[in-house]
Amino acid sequence: MNAKRGYVPEDDRNFSTEAVSTLKTASGHVVYLINEGYDLKQATVFAGNHFMLSERQRLSIMRSVATRQQLAGRKEKQVFVDDLSGTEVWIDGFNTIITLEVLLCDSLLFYCMDGTIRDLAALRGTYRLIPETTGAVRLMFDVLRDAAVGKVNILLDEPVSNSGRLKALIADIAEAGGYSFGLDIQIRRDVDRALYGKERVITTDSIILDHCASWVNLTAECVNRKEKQGIQVWAD
C-alpha cells in the first residue's frame, strides 16, 4: 500500500496546468447540469466522457462542485473558527484526519466551491496509521486549542479498519499535549447520521454539510496555517 496518502503517480499528468484548464471547462458543464436538476454522478459521467477524463479527474470535479442551493445553505450555516471559544464541536474523525494526512504528505488537495478543502484519498473502509497521522491529529488539536474550544467530540467509523488504534493514538496525543478542552472519542457505526442536526460539525462530507445545523471549516484553517497550495478545477 502506498504510504503517501492520497497520491498516485498519474496525478502529475491528470492535474498538469493543461489538464486543469480542461477540467475547469468540464466542471462548467457539470455545474450547469446539476443546477438544472441533473444527478451529480450522471452529469460528471456525461462531461467526463465528452472530455475523455480519467476517473481521478472526474472524482476531483465531483468533490469540488455544488449547486447554487447547496452553496447558499452551507454558507448560511458556517461558523468561523474565531467564534468557537467555549463551545462544543463535533468532528467527523476519519474525514478530517485523512485530509490532514494528505496535507502533510504534500499530496493533492482541492479548493472546492463551498470553501472546503477536499482530497482524492478513497480508502473505502481500509485505513492504516501512517507517519503523518500523529502530525495530523496535533495540527487539528492545535487549531482547536488556539480557538479555546470547550469540548471536542470525535466520531470514528466502526466499519473502518484500525479505528480502535486511531482512537488510542488520538487519546495519547491529547494526554501528552496537555490540551485543556474536554475530549470524547466514540467509535460508531452511524457517524454520518449521528452528525445530522449537530451544531459546529467539523467535516467536508457534502451530505453531512447539508444535514447538520452548523459547521466549521477547520480543514481549510489547517491548510492555511501550513501555507499549502491547492488545485481549483472549477471556473470562477
C-alpha positions, 0 to 999 in steps of 0.5 A: 500500500502506498504510504503517501496518502492520497497520491498516485503517480498519474496525478502529475499528468491528470492535474498538469496546468493543461489538464486543469484548464480542461477540467475547469471547462468540464466542471462548467458543464457539470455545474450547469447540469446539476443546477438544472436538476441533473444527478451529480454522478450522471452529469460528471459521467456525461462531461467526463466522457465528452472530455475523455477524463480519467476517473481521478479527474472526474472524482476531483470535479465531483468533490469540488462542485455544488449547486447554487442551493447547496452553496447558499445553505452551507454558507448560511450555516458556517461558523468561523473558527474565531467564534468557537471559544467555549463551545462544543464541536463535533468532528467527523474523525476519519474525514478530517484526519485523512485530509490532514494526512494528505496535507502533510504528505504534500499530496493533492488537495482541492479548493472546492466551491463551498470553501472546503478543502477536499482530497482524492484519498478513497480508502473505502473502509481500509485505513492504516496509521501512517507517519503523518497521522500523529502530525495530523491529529496535533495540527487539528488539536492545535487549531482547536486549542488556539480557538479555546474550544470547550469540548471536542467530540470525535466520531470514528467509523466502526466499519473502518479498519484500525479505528480502535488504534486511531482512537488510542493514538488520538487519546495519547496525543491529547494526554501528552499535549496537555490540551485543556478542552474536554475530549470524547472519542466514540467509535460508531457505526452511524457517524454520518447520521449521528452528525445530522442536526449537530451544531459546529460539525467539523467535516467536508462530507457534502451530505453531512454539510447539508444535514447538520445545523452548523459547521466549521471549516477547520480543514481549510484553517489547517491548510492555511496555517501550513501555507499549502497550495491547492488545485481549483478545477472549477471556473470562477 
